[in-house]
Amino acid sequence: MKTSANRPNLAVVKRESQARKRLAVKVDADKPKKPPTAFFYFLEDFRKTFKEEKPDVKSMREIGKACGEKWKTMPFGEKVQYYDIATEKRAEFEKSMAAYIKRKENNDISDESDDDYE
């Protein structure tokens, strides 16, 4: 008769295999990051003014809710400046991404071996 001490705990084995899978994901440090959306540029400005108006509010949840409500009710004319910033940053991202892809195709970017992740 087998005892439970001889069998591995299935939950532990499953967690270990999931952890290995997460480690196996390669992160390319040379790849450009996507720029934030217009809302995030607005959020940056909104946070500053909100903290000046209500310094006692420290919860990001409350700040986020207030920001979301303000963004929803803002007329498009006020949002345009944030869309312009986001569009500029997106164009810069597209250029750097095209350059990155070109470098990668020409093998100018060194690929790390899979041995580091096993």
ChimeraX attribute file (.defattr): number of C-alpha atoms within 10 A of each C-alpha:
attribute: neighborCount
match mode: 1-to-1
recipient: residues
	/A:1	3
	/A:2	6
	/A:3	6
	/A:4	8
	/A:5	7
	/A:6	7
	/A:7	8
	/A:8	9
	/A:9	10
	/A:10	9
	/A:11	8
	/A:12	10
	/A:13	11
	/A:14	10
	/A:15	11
	/A:16	11
	/A:17	11
	/A:18	12
	/A:19	11
	/A:20	12
	/A:21	12
	/A:22	10
	/A:23	13
	/A:24	14
	/A:25	10
	/A:26	13
	/A:27	8
	/A:28	11
	/A:29	7
	/A:30	11
	/A:31	14
	/A:32	16
	/A:33	10
	/A:34	12
	/A:35	16
	/A:36	13
	/A:37	16
	/A:38	18
	/A:39	16
	/A:40	14
	/A:41	15
	/A:42	19
	/A:43	21
	/A:44	11
	/A:45	12
	/A:46	19
	/A:47	16
	/A:48	10
	/A:49	12
	/A:50	15
	/A:51	13
	/A:52	10
	/A:53	10
	/A:54	10
	/A:55	9
	/A:56	8
	/A:57	12
	/A:58	10
	/A:59	8
	/A:60	10
	/A:61	10
	/A:62	11
	/A:63	18
	/A:64	14
	/A:65	11
	/A:66	15
	/A:67	20
	/A:68	15
	/A:69	11
	/A:70	14
	/A:71	17
	/A:72	9
	/A:73	8
	/A:74	11
	/A:75	10
	/A:76	11
	/A:77	7
	/A:78	10
	/A:79	14
	/A:80	12
	/A:81	14
	/A:82	18
	/A:83	17
	/A:84	12
	/A:85	16
	/A:86	19
	/A:87	16
	/A:88	13
	/A:89	17
	/A:90	16
	/A:91	13
	/A:92	15
	/A:93	16
	/A:94	15
	/A:95	13
	/A:96	15
	/A:97	17
	/A:98	13
	/A:99	14
	/A:100	17
	/A:101	15
	/A:102	13
	/A:103	13
	/A:104	15
	/A:105	10
	/A:106	9
	/A:107	10
	/A:108	11
	/A:109	15
	/A:110	10
	/A:111	10
	/A:112	10
	/A:113	8
	/A:114	10
	/A:115	7
	/A:116	9
	/A:117	13
	/A:118	8
